[in-house]
C-alpha cells in the first residue's frame, strides 16, 4: 500500500522542516512526498530543497492552497493520498493506523483520525492569550487527518481554487454527495499548529467563502432531489 503525501507551502519556512520530518518519521506506507511551493516569498523553497531526493519539489505562482494541492495531485502516483499543511505535524503512527483500517474494511474510501491543537512555541505571551485553543482532541474532519484511496479522490475531483477558505469543506461535501464511505479512528493522528500567520488568521476577510461553500452544497442537493 503506497502513499503519496502532498504538502502545499506558502511562507512557512519556520515550520516546514518539522512538518516534513513528521512525514519521514511515519512507520508505514509513505512512498513519496510531493511539496508544492505556492509562490513563497520567504525561505520555504530553500528548506524544501534541503531534503534532497527524499522530497519532490514543485513550484508555482501564488494561487492558494487548493491549487497547490491540485498541482500535487497531478504529480502523485500512490495508491493512497494524504495531505499535510506545512505548519502542522503528524504523529508517527498516522499512516499505519489508517492503512490498518483499510485492511480491516476494504470497502472504505477514506479514513480520518482525531486532531489536537497546540500553540506554536514561537508565540509571545500576548499572542498566546489572543488565540483560543480547544483543549480536548476532536474528530479530525480536516484534510491533514485524512487518508484516501487515489481512485476515490479522482472520482470526487479536484479542490476548488476560487475560494481562500473552505476548499476542503466543499470537497468533503461533494464526497458525501457521492456516497463515499469513511471511518473515523479514535486515535490522534495530527497536531494542528495555531500561530499568528495561520491561514484562518491571515484570511479573516475571506470567511464569506464558507457561505459560498454551504450554498453550493445546498444547491447540489436541491438539484439532485428534483424530479427527472
Beta strands, then each sheet from edge to edge (+ up, - down):
strand 1: 3-9
strand 2: 30-38
strand 3: 56-60
strand 4: 80-83
strand 5: 89-90
strand 6: 110-119
strand 7: 138-139
strand 8: 146-149
strand 9: 182-194
sheet 1: 3+ 2+ 1+ 4+ 8- 6+ 7-
sheet 2: 3+ 2+ 1+ 4+ 8- 6+ 9+ 5-
end
